[in-house]
């Protein structure tokens, strides 16, 4: 596990807390957002690679 520290500008505090209102905690909301962004970034990197031969793989990936 890697620890990260986020500094949230004061101007983003209230909108972020409002967006996270339904989440168990602000920390949980931010963690999920970071994970989602990391997944999207990884998908972009994979999409930029040479085409892979996935014939016959179907939904197994």
Secondary structure, 3 states (H helix, E strand, C coil): CCCCCCCCCHHHHHHHHHHCCCCCCHHHHHHHHHHHHHHHHHHHHHHHCCCCCCCCCCCCC
